[in-house]
């Protein structure tokens, strides 16, 4: 297994070098969890792209130049064109659920199942116990679709729980 992982990781390194992103330059600063991608069966090229977006997002955040329009967008603040959130299956998103009756919204965590960048929707599972009733339609474990505009925070699975 270790040999197969090393072969796979060498393929990721090659893919990253092809876009001038060396693992050695970035991994020590902002560690990307390559083993999770390997265990999930993610191909090396897709993993390289995920690592690339992750490192750019972390760098932009460290310089306080991260995009403020859409949580999870890996592009810098003031970028041209549409935001490009780096949502992945298993990520956690804090979502605002408005209450039309009281006008007081509730923020809850959801876990990403999949997403549609074109329609700007995330398909997810509610990971919080709602305080409001929502006419009995929303409860822990509910499958939901959420607009990007409702997302207030984004965390990867390994970041969730860190404060």
URZI-V122254 format. One record per backbone hydrogen bond with DSSP energy under -0.5 kcal/mol. NH is the residue of the N-H (numbers start at 0). CO is the residue of the C=O. E is the energy in kcal/mol with one decimal. If there is no record, write none. Layout:
NH	CO	E
NH	CO	E
//
This chain:
4	0	-2.4
5	1	-2.3
6	2	-2.2
7	3	-2.5
8	4	-3.0
9	5	-2.2
10	6	-1.7
11	7	-1.9
12	8	-2.7
13	9	-2.3
14	10	-2.1
15	11	-2.6
16	12	-2.8
17	13	-1.7
18	14	-0.5
18	15	-1.2
19	16	-1.8
20	15	-2.8
24	21	-0.9
25	21	-1.2
25	22	-0.7
26	22	-3.0
28	25	-1.1
29	25	-2.6
33	31	-1.7
36	32	-1.1
37	33	-2.4
38	34	-2.7
39	35	-1.6
40	37	-1.3
41	36	-2.4
46	42	-2.3
47	43	-2.4
48	44	-2.0
49	45	-2.2
50	46	-2.8
51	47	-2.5
52	48	-2.5
53	49	-2.6
54	50	-2.9
55	51	-2.3
56	52	-2.6
57	53	-2.6
58	54	-2.4
59	55	-2.7
60	56	-2.4
61	57	-2.3
62	58	-1.5
63	60	-1.5
64	59	-3.4
65	59	-0.6
66	74	-1.2
72	69	-2.1
73	83	-1.6
76	64	-4.0
78	75	-1.4
85	71	-2.4
89	111	-2.8
90	87	-2.3
91	154	-3.2
92	109	-2.4
93	152	-2.2
94	92	-0.6
94	107	-3.3
95	149	-2.8
96	94	-0.6
96	105	-3.6
97	95	-0.7
99	97	-0.6
102	98	-2.8
104	102	-0.7
105	96	-2.4
107	94	-2.4
109	92	-2.4
110	124	-2.6
111	90	-2.9
112	113	-0.5
112	122	-3.2
113	122	-1.8
115	120	-3.1
119	115	-1.0
120	115	-2.0
121	145	-2.8
122	113	-3.2
123	121	-0.5
123	143	-2.8
124	110	-2.1
125	141	-2.7
126	108	-2.9
129	127	-0.7
135	132	-1.7
136	133	-2.3
137	132	-0.5
140	125	-2.2
141	138	-2.7
143	123	-3.0
143	141	-0.5
145	121	-2.9
147	119	-2.2
149	146	-2.1
150	147	-1.6
151	93	-3.6
152	93	-1.2
154	91	-2.9
158	155	-1.0
159	155	-1.6
161	158	-2.3
//
